[in-house]
Amino acid sequence: MDRIEVLLNYHNAAREECLLRVKWRDNWLRYQFIMLSIIISISLGIKIFGVEFSGYHPEILLLCLPLSVITCSAYVTEEFSIANLTIYLKSINKAEFELRNLNDKQINSFIIYHWDGTKTQIQEKKIKHNLKKLLRTSFIKVRFLLLIIAFVMLPYFLNYIALVLIEKSDNPALETIKSIISDYSSWIEVSSWILIIILFLLIVNSQYSRFKVRMSNYQIVSKIFD
């Protein structure tokens, strides 16, 4: 098989993987909203997707923040994969140009890397220097705001509502959990803020990886004995 053909096959495989990862990433954002809807419905005693809890259960809303960390982590993992695949696809043009300008003897002394085995060439200083451009990019601002609302603000708001409702409730069934919250209120508050910070850092890193795509390249072809 011709080396250029091998490179193009790698390109097609990487593109298919990238499109699949985009679908999975967007699904995780969709799952976040579905999860929050299910938790709210269960807390209100509404049947949804065949799941129903009889009565009123505001304590269920306390699961929103920890579960959001899981869904956000999955979202960010896919975002990192998409960024790496995008860098690889962007770098293939340069690799193809390099191979086409080699003779048969030279081209056989080079190895072609697949997308998950490439050598990274990332100009971190240049990226950080141009990081202000990230904040001025409207598309990234909108996506960043959407992720903050979905993974941080909504779960935190529901968590806050749960604590208020439990504190003011006269329901005897909630006395036990009310006592636990009262005894460990400081720990609950600290834990909530730790989860919020984790979520915020995950989202910031995911958007940073999107910006890094513009400033990074992969060394797809290199000499075997380089």
HELIX and SHEET records of a PDB file:
HELIX    1   1 ARG A    3  SER A   43  1                                  41    
HELIX    2   2 PRO A   58  LEU A   63  5                                   6    
HELIX    3   3 CYS A   64  ARG A  100  1                                  37    
HELIX    4   4 ASP A  104  ILE A  107  1                                   4    
HELIX    5   5 TRP A  115  GLY A  117  5                                   3    
HELIX    6   6 GLU A  124  HIS A  129  1                                   6    
HELIX    7   7 LEU A  131  ARG A  136  1                                   6    
HELIX    8   8 SER A  138  ILE A  148  1                                  11    
HELIX    9   9 ILE A  149  MET A  153  3                                   5    
HELIX   10  10 LEU A  154  LYS A  168  1                                  15    
HELIX   11  11 PRO A  172  LEU A  174  5                                   3    
HELIX   12  12 GLU A  175  ASP A  183  1                                   9    
HELIX   13  13 SER A  185  MET A  215  1                                  31    
SHEET    1   A 2 PHE A 110  ILE A 112  0                                        
SHEET    2   A 2 VAL A 221  LYS A 223 -1                                        
SHEET    1   B 2 LYS A 119  ILE A 122  0                                        
SHEET    2   B 2 SER A 216  GLN A 219 -1                                        
END                                                                             
